Amino acid sequence: MTQNQVIDLALHALLLAGELAAPLLVTSLVVGFAISVFQSITQIQEPTLSFVPKAVAVAIALLVCGHWMISEAVSFTQGLFALIPTYIGTGVSGSGVPGSG
């Protein structure tokens, strides 16, 4: 494997991790912000009040987006497994050109 292949693989892995985490994080952020505004307006400062709605919202987001998340992760993993011969081939030949080994 060349350095460019490693960087490209790491870039795709990090982008996928961000894409998979985004629905859950954004849901938690929006619900947490809404609860914080509600607590500020009503002056209720109960720390457990924000936990349950966020947990429920994240669970719902996971139910809604879970199939897509799994399919993206499986697709990425299958792509990695498909590229193993290419990576091994370039590592053995040392030429750095995919498929030339």
Phi, psi and omega in degrees: 000137178271169179296323179295322178293320179295316179295318178296317179296317179295321178297314179295321179295317179292321177296319178296318179299319177294318179295321182287328182276337187302312182300319181289318181292319180294319177299313179296321179295314182294315180293319178298320178294317179298318178294321179296319177296317178299316179294324179291320181291316184270353182059032173268119182247059180260115184294333181282347180295328182275340185289311186296312179298323178294318179296318178294317180295319179292323177296318178295317178297323178293321177295321182287315187262355186301317181297316179297319181297315179295317181295323177294317180294319179294318179299317179296317181294319177297322176297321177296315179296325179291332182271354181303314179299325178294316180293320178292321180298317180287330179290326181284316184284327179080004182281334179087356180260120182301134177084001183268352183270000000 
